[in-house]
Amino acid sequence: MSTLKSKTQTEILLVSLGIPFHDRVSLIEKEQKSEIRSAQDIAQRILILTYLIYISNVEEDRLEIIEFLKKENLWDSVTGNERKLFLKKKLTRKERINISWRSEGIWVLLFTINKIEKLELPQQEIEMDAIFNQIPDFMTKTEAFVKSAVIRSPAEILDLWDLIYRIHWAVRNVKLNNLAPLDVDSSIVIERHYAINWVTNSSLNWDDVITDT
């Protein structure tokens, strides 16, 4: 599918949903700059984020989880900010809330490596059980999950980037101009934008992702 056709289809969808958009987004420019990550990197990130969410709810298991991540050769891929959270004896309420929202990014990551077939619009929060159903059983070997991950085509991933970017722009436009709210959850949109920006820039550390529009 051509970049222009893809862009047009995204705009048709946004119009059907009543979501405003601007025409300055350049998929061609994004395609030229895009360096899509490997499926294995994405699979590892899914596991790390999932276990981080787990210890934010069951803090007493954090040392056991850290040892598990080391055993599964995942600890080296844990970011600096994440290590602080894993090692912290008592997370603040704000930290636990921020961590919990990462589930929305995980769902995007699962889509990019074909673990889920369809990504619904960002309207309803994902349940953690849905994520647990897509990854290895709790604290079991992860190697097969990581090795078997298969990345979607660059066209599909850039289509998703384009859609998420435009929805995020629309959400911010509503807030800046005091317009009628859209039928999307802005927090879900932000987490999806964060995740897809990381996927499409393999040189970017997870901690350093930005979600400019």
Buried (B, 14 or more C-beta within 10 A) or exposed (E): EEBEEBBEBBBEBBEEEEBBBEEEBEBEEBBEEBEBBEBBBBBBBBBBBBBBBBBBEEBEBBEEBBEBBEEBEBBEBBBEEBEEBBEBEEBEEEBBEEBBBBBBBBBBBBBBBBBBEEBEBBEEBBEBEEBEEBBBEEBEEBEEBBEEBEBBEEBBBBBBBBBBBBBBBBBBBBEEEEEEEBEBBBBBBBBBBBBBBBBBBEEBEBEEBEBEB
